[in-house]
Amino acid sequence: MIKKLIGQIIAAVLGLWLASSFVPGVEIQLLQDSSFFGIGLTAVWQIYLFLGVVLGLLNFFVKPLLNLITLPLRIITLGLFGFVINIALIWILDVMFKEFLATLLYPLLLTTLIVWGLNILASVIFRKDE
């Protein structure tokens, strides 16, 4: 279970870095008042790590609850509503933190696809040996 959480955090950090590097409309910037519980964040990599940890925790704890609540919609849409849930989680990250900016739907969709693909890759790498 810890391997899954670590894999999701690593995928989120790498996904946010790739999205901000290659997707137009996605920006992660260091602000002068950026801090984490009073500890100042002084480098951009710290912002990536912090946002990745928050997104990884959202994916680990909140996403299963949303998947359970929206199960009928996921069945009706043959699983495509799962992308809406993933987009919503990244949008929540955008709303929560002013350091992360993803404008409109297209950057959110591409960021979601990048993080989703890296989550699949991380689950393959960190899967439990049976």
BELURLIN-V355531 format. One record per residue. NEAR is the number of other ideal C-beta (glycine too) atoms within 12 Angstrom. Layout:
# BELURLIN-V355531
NEAR ; NEAR
This chain:
# BELURLIN-V355531
12 ; 12 ; 18 ; 25 ; 24 ; 23 ; 30 ; 39 ; 32 ; 29 ; 36 ; 41 ; 33 ; 29 ; 42 ; 44 ; 28 ; 24 ; 40 ; 32 ; 18 ; 16 ; 28 ; 16 ; 21 ; 33 ; 25 ; 38 ; 20 ; 24 ; 19 ; 11 ; 14 ; 25 ; 18 ; 18 ; 8 ; 8 ; 10 ; 16 ; 25 ; 16 ; 14 ; 22 ; 17 ; 22 ; 32 ; 33 ; 24 ; 33 ; 45 ; 39 ; 26 ; 31 ; 46 ; 35 ; 23 ; 33 ; 41 ; 27 ; 18 ; 22 ; 32 ; 19 ; 15 ; 23 ; 24 ; 13 ; 15 ; 23 ; 17 ; 11 ; 19 ; 20 ; 13 ; 11 ; 15 ; 10 ; 16 ; 15 ; 21 ; 25 ; 27 ; 23 ; 30 ; 40 ; 29 ; 26 ; 39 ; 41 ; 26 ; 24 ; 38 ; 32 ; 16 ; 18 ; 32 ; 19 ; 30 ; 37 ; 29 ; 36 ; 18 ; 17 ; 18 ; 17 ; 28 ; 31 ; 25 ; 30 ; 44 ; 37 ; 23 ; 32 ; 44 ; 29 ; 20 ; 33 ; 36 ; 19 ; 20 ; 29 ; 22 ; 15 ; 19 ; 22 ; 13 ; 12 ; 6 ; 3
